[in-house]
Each structure stands twice: as C-alpha cells, then as structure tokens.
Amino acid sequence: MEEVWKSVIGYEGIYEISSIGNLKSLNRKIKHRTKKGFAIKKELILKSTNSNGYKLFILSKDGFSSSVSVHRLIAKAFIPNPKNKPQVNHINGIKTDNRVENLEWCTNSENVNHAINTGLIVLRKGEGSRNFKLTDSIVLEIRRLYESGSFTQKHLAHKYSVCKKTISNIICRKNWNHL
C-alpha cells in the first residue's frame, strides 16, 4: 500500500500524518525561544510514545503541547465520520496496527461490544469479577434461605451487608445468573 500524507487537523502547516501511522513535523520558521528572530525547523519523522498499547505523539502549537493518539489522527484525516461517532476502533484488535483500512469510527458501546466479541475484553462473573463482594457459596445460600421463607430480602441484605436491591437481583437471577 502506498503511503499517503495529509495535514493533521488543527495543525495544518505544522504536522502531517500518513495513512500507515507515520507523523512528520514540516519545514517551517519558528520564533526562536531565547534569541530575537526566527529559526528554521527542518522536516522530521517523529517517534511515537506508548500508553496502554496505543501509539501517541506530543504535538506542539503556539507554545502549547498535547498528547494525541495516532489512530485518532489518522481517522480524522482519512476516514469520514458522517454520524459524528466519538471513538476509533482497531478492526483487527491490534492497537499498534494504525493503517487506515484497520480503523473505523464507532460509538462507545460498539467499541466495547467489538472488544468482547473478539476476546480483547473477557467479562468475569461472580468471584472472577474484581468488584465481587459475595462468594458463589454465599449467593447460593441467599437463594436457599429466601426460597425456604426463613429470611426476607431486607433481613438477607442486613445479614450480608449489601443493599436490598442486590439481594433482589440475586434472587431474580439478574446478578450471579451463571449460578
């Protein structure tokens, strides 16, 4: 595939991004920091940094710097977004594969569903969840005690230090439905 270059939106005349994820700082005159006058900044292919697997660049303009992800720069420059979707998804799930054909605009829920469907996010249930407070055996005990009529939802909530809604969701199998 041929590498195509386009201006970075908001940084026209300063930076260009390529269709495969390269970023270059363009030739330009810049105000010298310590001396009067201007300096010539030569064109340079920039190196990216890494955050959580995503390639990032630090862009500067008018004395201000900001960190931007490569995949968003490419999507803004090359991929139409008529529905104004807020996120950019890596179709093949590889965060470092920033080729135009591997990117698409998406909503948060589309992005999360894609990650679940491709195995990038594994949903953990019950004790496997990092937010669990109850164990599998306690949940089964709550159901048994409620079904036997020994305890009301309010009493079970108090006994296990959870809210009544949690007990209701366990009994109705909205939560812990894998048991």
C-alpha positions in Angstrom: 0.0 0.0 0.0 1.2 3.5 -0.9 1.8 5.8 2.0 -0.4 8.9 1.6 0.2 12.1 3.7 -2.4 14.6 4.9 -2.3 17.6 7.2 -3.1 17.0 10.9 -6.4 18.7 11.5 -5.8 21.7 13.8 -2.1 21.6 13.0 -2.1 22.4 9.3 1.3 23.5 8.0 3.0 22.1 11.1 2.4 18.3 11.0 1.3 15.7 8.6 0.1 12.2 9.3 0.4 9.2 6.9 -2.1 6.5 6.0 0.1 4.0 7.8 0.7 5.9 11.0 3.8 8.0 10.5 3.9 11.6 11.7 6.2 14.3 10.4 6.9 17.8 11.5 7.1 20.0 8.5 9.7 22.5 7.4 8.8 25.9 8.9 10.1 29.1 10.5 9.5 29.2 14.2 10.1 32.0 16.7 13.4 31.5 18.5 13.0 30.8 22.2 16.0 32.8 23.5 17.1 35.0 20.7 15.3 37.5 18.6 14.2 36.4 15.2 13.3 33.0 13.8 14.8 29.5 13.4 14.3 27.1 10.7 12.8 23.8 11.8 13.5 21.0 9.3 11.1 18.3 8.3 11.4 15.3 10.6 9.6 12.0 11.0 8.7 11.8 14.7 8.9 8.9 17.1 5.8 7.9 19.0 5.5 7.1 22.7 3.3 4.3 24.1 0.4 4.3 26.5 -1.6 1.2 27.2 -0.5 -0.2 23.9 -1.6 2.8 21.9 0.9 4.9 19.9 0.9 8.5 21.0 2.6 11.7 19.7 3.2 15.0 21.5 2.1 17.9 19.2 3.1 21.5 19.9 1.5 24.7 18.6 1.8 28.2 19.8 3.7 27.2 22.9 1.2 24.5 24.0 1.7 20.8 23.8 -0.8 18.0 23.8 -0.7 14.2 23.6 -2.7 12.6 20.8 -3.2 9.1 19.7 -2.0 8.0 16.3 -5.2 6.2 15.4 -7.4 9.3 16.1 -5.1 11.5 14.0 -5.4 9.0 11.1 -9.1 8.6 11.4 -9.7 12.4 11.5 -7.5 12.9 8.4 -8.6 9.9 6.3 -11.9 8.5 7.4 -15.2 10.3 7.0 -17.4 10.4 10.2 -20.9 11.5 9.0 -22.6 10.1 12.1 -20.1 12.0 14.3 -19.1 8.9 16.2 -16.7 9.7 19.1 -14.3 6.7 19.2 -12.0 5.0 16.8 -11.8 1.2 16.7 -9.0 -1.1 15.6 -10.9 -3.6 13.5 -8.4 -6.4 13.9 -8.0 -5.6 17.6 -4.2 -4.8 17.4 -3.7 -1.4 19.0 -0.5 -0.7 17.1 -1.9 -1.5 13.7 -2.9 2.0 12.6 -3.3 1.5 8.9 -6.4 3.4 7.6 -8.1 0.1 6.5 -7.8 -1.2 10.1 -9.6 1.8 11.6 -13.3 2.8 11.9 -15.4 5.3 13.7 -17.6 3.8 16.4 -19.7 4.6 19.5 -18.5 3.5 23.0 -20.9 0.6 23.0 -19.8 -0.6 19.5 -16.2 -0.4 20.7 -16.9 -2.4 23.9 -19.0 -5.0 22.0 -16.3 -5.4 19.4 -13.7 -5.9 22.2 -15.9 -8.5 23.9 -16.7 -10.3 20.6 -13.0 -10.5 19.6 -11.9 -11.6 23.1 -10.0 -8.4 23.9 -12.2 -8.0 26.9 -13.2 -11.0 28.9 -16.2 -10.5 31.1 -15.6 -12.1 34.5 -18.6 -13.2 36.5 -19.2 -13.8 40.2 -16.0 -14.3 42.1 -14.0 -13.7 38.9 -15.1 -10.1 38.9 -12.8 -7.6 40.5 -15.8 -6.0 42.2 -17.3 -9.0 43.8 -18.3 -8.8 47.4 -20.1 -12.1 47.8 -18.9 -15.6 47.0 -20.6 -18.2 44.9 -21.5 -20.2 48.0 -23.0 -17.2 49.8 -25.1 -16.3 46.7 -26.4 -19.9 46.7 -27.1 -19.7 50.4 -29.0 -16.4 49.9 -31.2 -18.0 47.3 -31.8 -21.1 49.5 -32.6 -19.0 52.6 -35.0 -16.8 50.7 -36.8 -19.7 48.9 -37.2 -21.5 52.3 -39.0 -18.5 53.6 -36.5 -18.2 56.5 -35.5 -14.7 55.6 -36.9 -11.6 53.9 -34.9 -9.7 51.3 -34.4 -7.0 54.0 -33.0 -9.4 56.5 -30.7 -11.0 53.9 -29.4 -7.6 52.9 -28.6 -6.8 56.5 -27.1 -10.2 57.2 -24.7 -10.0 54.3 -24.1 -6.2 54.4 -25.4 -5.5 50.9 -28.4 -3.4 49.7 -31.8 -4.9 49.3 -31.6 -4.3 45.5 -28.5 -6.6 45.4 -30.5 -9.4 47.2 -33.4 -8.8 44.8 -31.2 -9.1 41.8 -29.6 -12.3 43.1 -33.0 -13.9 43.8 -34.4 -12.8 40.3 -31.1 -14.0 38.7 -30.3 -10.6 37.3 -27.0 -10.8 39.1 -25.0 -14.0 39.5 -27.1 -15.7 36.8 -24.3 -18.1 36.0 -25.1 -20.0 39.2 
